[in-house]
Amino acid sequence: MAAGLTVSIHPLSTLAAAGNTQIGGNEDFTPEITAWIKIEPDDTTIILVARSEMGQGNFTTLPMLVAEELECAWHFVRPRYVDANENIQRGHAWGDMVTAASISIRGSQSYLRQAGAQARHMLIAEAAERWQVPQDECAARDSVVTHVPTGRTLRYGEIAEAAAHRPIPANVRLKRPEDWRLIGRSIRRVDIRDKAVGNPIYASDVRLPDMLFASVSACPILGGRLKSFDASQVMGMPGVRHVVAVEDTAVAVLADSWWQAKQARDALPIIWDSGAGKGLSTQTIRDTYTHGLDADDAAIGRKIGDVNKALSQAVFVVHADYEAPYLAHTTMEPQTCTVHVRDGSAEVWAPTQNGEGTLLNVAKALGIPSSKVIVHKHHLGGGFGRRGLAQDWARMAANIAKQVEKPVKMIWTREEDVQHDYYRPMVLARQSAGFDAAGNLVGWKARVCGSSILMGLSPDRLKDGQDLEMCNAFLDEDMAYYVPNFEVGYVMRNNPVPVGFWRGVNHSQNGYFRECFVDELAHAGHQDPYLFRRNLLSKGPRSLAVLDEVAKRANWGRPAKGIFQGIALVECYNSVTAQVVDISVDDTGQLTVHRVVCAIDAGYIVNPSIVEAQMQGAVVYALGAVLYGEITLQDGKVQQSNFHDYRALRMNEMPQVETYFVSSGDKYSKDWGGVGEPGTPPLAPAVCNAVFAATGKRIRSLPLANQQLISSDD
Amino acid sequence: MTDITVNGIPRHPESAGETPLLWYLRDELGLTGTRFGCGAGLCGCCTVHVDGKAIRSCLKRIKDLGGSNVTTIEQLSANGLHPLQQAWIDLEVPQCGYCQSGQIMQAAVLLSENPDPSDADIDAAMSGNICRCGTYPRIRAAIKRVAKMQTNSSADIAPNRPE
């Protein structure tokens, strides 16, 4: 990788003419062999990447999929971001750029491998024609075409330009998995060196001539509005150039350095109109949701049999209510975006999970055609769902930049980041389940109540006005347990608190509700939680295999003295993940999580080292939330502000994480599974189930920091 | 005006004395390898070396640095990669990577003061540095790898995991 590669010089770029030397993505005229591949005369192989690199390895794994079929030598591969503007102009030649829902590999593996195979055929066809031999006498490997009978060779770089002009074959056969030479290997990530030496690869590192820096204050009361501010109080402060309103929601101070901007922002008198959000608190929301659980306007996500009848006839019924709090993302890089608006066009430097979304949001905010916007995608300093559909930060930066002549780099303070997120929704759940006289589970009813994510961020995905994704982890495609009478319903209760996609999305809180409740059912029936789950998986062989693997690897049921175990299973993003957590609780109630054993079936594993890292990451992200994560509101304001009161997991709290693959290939599904999120949802219930094993205390609301694990009477 | 040395070069900051070192490094000197995470000394993203100690540059004011030697990730090693950077690459420590400059700078001071740290020593030294992606296990492994390499001249190092 060239040092500091990220910002390419776009043909529309105003900065190219300004002699800006930002980094390597040199405009080249190498013809493409399919939209995804360019091979230069020295064999350098540029592979386009449409999705974003946010730490999950996309700059490595997605090119691996192309290179597998292309049969190029991996050391020639240079990944490069797809240009969002060009993708739109060319009718989405590179498909979807959204990097969310663990979609990158599973959503593009088919066409990426096909592109590699098509290019390989084109290269072979060119070589065969030059040699005047049949194509099937030629073989391609390591960026060389060989005429097998004679041993003649041609390098890809020698024939790529001519091959690029050949027709793209429509039907190509992809390699069989047993013939893969890259997929399934821990190929080194291509983005590591830049990250180990501090190269300027992030959007927040961008430096432009005459750039101004912006610090912002948004209305601290969610749903409130900007009334007025007194710029005269800060215009004399060092470096301050402008104080501007951001529509009616925020104020930005622009200065020669970010620190100057921030100092002036802190000193700026602002009057807010609290609006509808003023009366909002965690307790008022909880009250609304609690009533919602009994309401009769639930949207039914899945229904099997007659659950009400089954529960009324059951010999005993278990009831439990659960609550999950709002959670912030706290990406390590606070929200940031740099925008230069000039001559009816805009140039944007962004850490985005959604390159096209950023482009379209900026175009809309500025009222200019999308063709007039360039987005330079940068590697993200963390994404976790914050930088996908919610493009509030991009619109805000555009709204600031349009008011001045110069490029503007907006960076939020951490406090703004914590207090103006699109939070994982606070959700309440009510579940009831009944057993017959023989101890069989005969009915299970679940209700969840909270704000809809889709209503705010993707209303196009609502069905009849309802957000059935709020039922995830209880739906046909993501719950393998079979119960003869089952029903899940969602009661929508929206409020001004913005909600969004958080690693694992609705599977994360619903996985907690489901898997802790299953644990309660097992104990109610005096059964082992692992064996109880096995019995529910008579129609879920894929989940059963993963559950068995994790139990075996974790030595389930035989923990060391003083160690207690919890188990959980969640299906999501076409993958299955199970975890067993080993914990201890000392005499003071202090919890220690010692080990997390993960088993995952993602169909195929593209890069084992990266998947292992993703499982470690999922555990860290989820465990921090289970232990400490909670966004609360009072008088419409978020009460947390930084890492002291919205804590993240730290090194000294990190358990040992073991990861095992149960790769079922295409046995159960021709679609591949995701990896970025599936490790997150099982962690909370596995920990809470272990806490029950250790203490006898059921954890029906999170985080654990609010719970006393040992009662003071003991 | 306070005189300081940054990465071996004497500097005369134009930024006001109240300015945190972090923003002087990033906005005035263009040394963007040192990163902003919290502005309150809570996350360790902005860790640099001041006279050989790991400090949070978001809290340290320029005016309090008179005569100090500041080293950033860009100059952690005068020649090529620092052994920790090499270990970070070999063991593929970073994910998003944003916190990693701070992690490496913190670890470098740990090893300079304690060439063979125990797990508890690593916890004590590194727990001020947050990583949201979850690279802690590989950070620990990388620190141990360098410690072993430096305390064992025969360099009995396990082979790289990734290819």
HADDOCK unambig.tbl for C-alpha pairs under 7 A between the chains (distance, minus, plus):
assign (segid A and resid 54 and name CA) (segid B and resid 96 and name CA) 5.07 0.50 0.50
assign (segid A and resid 55 and name CA) (segid B and resid 95 and name CA) 3.88 0.50 0.50
assign (segid A and resid 55 and name CA) (segid B and resid 96 and name CA) 3.51 0.50 0.50
assign (segid A and resid 55 and name CA) (segid B and resid 97 and name CA) 6.91 0.50 0.50
assign (segid A and resid 56 and name CA) (segid B and resid 95 and name CA) 6.33 0.50 0.50
assign (segid A and resid 186 and name CA) (segid B and resid 162 and name CA) 5.00 0.50 0.50
assign (segid A and resid 186 and name CA) (segid B and resid 163 and name CA) 5.70 0.50 0.50
assign (segid A and resid 187 and name CA) (segid B and resid 162 and name CA) 6.10 0.50 0.50
assign (segid A and resid 187 and name CA) (segid B and resid 163 and name CA) 5.17 0.50 0.50
assign (segid A and resid 188 and name CA) (segid B and resid 162 and name CA) 5.70 0.50 0.50
assign (segid A and resid 188 and name CA) (segid B and resid 163 and name CA) 5.71 0.50 0.50
assign (segid A and resid 192 and name CA) (segid B and resid 89 and name CA) 5.93 0.50 0.50
assign (segid A and resid 192 and name CA) (segid B and resid 92 and name CA) 6.47 0.50 0.50
assign (segid A and resid 192 and name CA) (segid B and resid 94 and name CA) 6.30 0.50 0.50
assign (segid A and resid 193 and name CA) (segid B and resid 89 and name CA) 5.99 0.50 0.50
assign (segid A and resid 195 and name CA) (segid B and resid 94 and name CA) 6.68 0.50 0.50
assign (segid A and resid 195 and name CA) (segid B and resid 97 and name CA) 5.19 0.50 0.50
assign (segid A and resid 195 and name CA) (segid B and resid 100 and name CA) 6.71 0.50 0.50
assign (segid A and resid 196 and name CA) (segid B and resid 85 and name CA) 5.55 0.50 0.50
assign (segid A and resid 196 and name CA) (segid B and resid 88 and name CA) 6.43 0.50 0.50
assign (segid A and resid 196 and name CA) (segid B and resid 89 and name CA) 6.82 0.50 0.50
assign (segid A and resid 196 and name CA) (segid B and resid 100 and name CA) 6.52 0.50 0.50
assign (segid A and resid 196 and name CA) (segid B and resid 101 and name CA) 6.60 0.50 0.50
assign (segid A and resid 197 and name CA) (segid B and resid 73 and name CA) 6.34 0.50 0.50
assign (segid A and resid 197 and name CA) (segid B and resid 74 and name CA) 6.41 0.50 0.50
assign (segid A and resid 197 and name CA) (segid B and resid 85 and name CA) 6.86 0.50 0.50
assign (segid A and resid 198 and name CA) (segid B and resid 33 and name CA) 4.10 0.50 0.50
assign (segid A and resid 198 and name CA) (segid B and resid 73 and name CA) 5.98 0.50 0.50
assign (segid A and resid 198 and name CA) (segid B and resid 74 and name CA) 6.25 0.50 0.50
assign (segid A and resid 198 and name CA) (segid B and resid 101 and name CA) 5.81 0.50 0.50
assign (segid A and resid 199 and name CA) (segid B and resid 33 and name CA) 5.90 0.50 0.50
assign (segid A and resid 200 and name CA) (segid B and resid 32 and name CA) 6.14 0.50 0.50
assign (segid A and resid 200 and name CA) (segid B and resid 33 and name CA) 6.31 0.50 0.50
assign (segid A and resid 205 and name CA) (segid B and resid 32 and name CA) 5.62 0.50 0.50
assign (segid A and resid 257 and name CA) (segid B and resid 27 and name CA) 6.06 0.50 0.50
assign (segid A and resid 259 and name CA) (segid B and resid 19 and name CA) 6.90 0.50 0.50
assign (segid A and resid 259 and name CA) (segid B and resid 23 and name CA) 6.33 0.50 0.50
assign (segid A and resid 331 and name CA) (segid B and resid 132 and name CA) 6.80 0.50 0.50
assign (segid A and resid 332 and name CA) (segid B and resid 37 and name CA) 5.85 0.50 0.50
assign (segid A and resid 332 and name CA) (segid B and resid 98 and name CA) 6.51 0.50 0.50
assign (segid A and resid 332 and name CA) (segid B and resid 99 and name CA) 6.84 0.50 0.50
assign (segid A and resid 332 and name CA) (segid B and resid 132 and name CA) 6.31 0.50 0.50
assign (segid A and resid 333 and name CA) (segid B and resid 37 and name CA) 5.97 0.50 0.50
assign (segid A and resid 333 and name CA) (segid B and resid 98 and name CA) 6.57 0.50 0.50
assign (segid A and resid 334 and name CA) (segid B and resid 37 and name CA) 6.60 0.50 0.50
assign (segid A and resid 380 and name CA) (segid B and resid 96 and name CA) 6.38 0.50 0.50
assign (segid A and resid 381 and name CA) (segid B and resid 96 and name CA) 5.35 0.50 0.50
assign (segid A and resid 381 and name CA) (segid B and resid 97 and name CA) 6.67 0.50 0.50
assign (segid A and resid 381 and name CA) (segid B and resid 98 and name CA) 4.96 0.50 0.50
assign (segid A and resid 382 and name CA) (segid B and resid 96 and name CA) 5.56 0.50 0.50
assign (segid A and resid 414 and name CA) (segid B and resid 37 and name CA) 6.90 0.50 0.50
assign (segid A and resid 414 and name CA) (segid B and resid 38 and name CA) 5.10 0.50 0.50
assign (segid A and resid 609 and name CA) (segid B and resid 162 and name CA) 6.45 0.50 0.50
assign (segid A and resid 616 and name CA) (segid B and resid 134 and name CA) 5.82 0.50 0.50
assign (segid A and resid 617 and name CA) (segid B and resid 133 and name CA) 4.93 0.50 0.50
assign (segid A and resid 617 and name CA) (segid B and resid 134 and name CA) 3.99 0.50 0.50
assign (segid A and resid 617 and name CA) (segid B and resid 135 and name CA) 6.73 0.50 0.50
assign (segid A and resid 620 and name CA) (segid B and resid 134 and name CA) 5.14 0.50 0.50
assign (segid A and resid 621 and name CA) (segid B and resid 132 and name CA) 6.40 0.50 0.50
assign (segid A and resid 621 and name CA) (segid B and resid 133 and name CA) 6.93 0.50 0.50
assign (segid A and resid 621 and name CA) (segid B and resid 134 and name CA) 6.94 0.50 0.50
assign (segid A and resid 642 and name CA) (segid B and resid 38 and name CA) 6.83 0.50 0.50
assign (segid A and resid 643 and name CA) (segid B and resid 42 and name CA) 6.14 0.50 0.50
assign (segid A and resid 644 and name CA) (segid B and resid 42 and name CA) 6.87 0.50 0.50
assign (segid A and resid 648 and name CA) (segid B and resid 130 and name CA) 6.96 0.50 0.50
assign (segid A and resid 650 and name CA) (segid B and resid 127 and name CA) 5.38 0.50 0.50
assign (segid A and resid 650 and name CA) (segid B and resid 130 and name CA) 5.88 0.50 0.50
assign (segid A and resid 651 and name CA) (segid B and resid 123 and name CA) 5.89 0.50 0.50
assign (segid A and resid 651 and name CA) (segid B and resid 126 and name CA) 6.44 0.50 0.50
assign (segid A and resid 651 and name CA) (segid B and resid 127 and name CA) 4.88 0.50 0.50
assign (segid A and resid 651 and name CA) (segid B and resid 136 and name CA) 5.75 0.50 0.50
assign (segid A and resid 652 and name CA) (segid B and resid 123 and name CA) 4.81 0.50 0.50
assign (segid A and resid 652 and name CA) (segid B and resid 127 and name CA) 5.86 0.50 0.50
assign (segid A and resid 654 and name CA) (segid B and resid 136 and name CA) 6.99 0.50 0.50
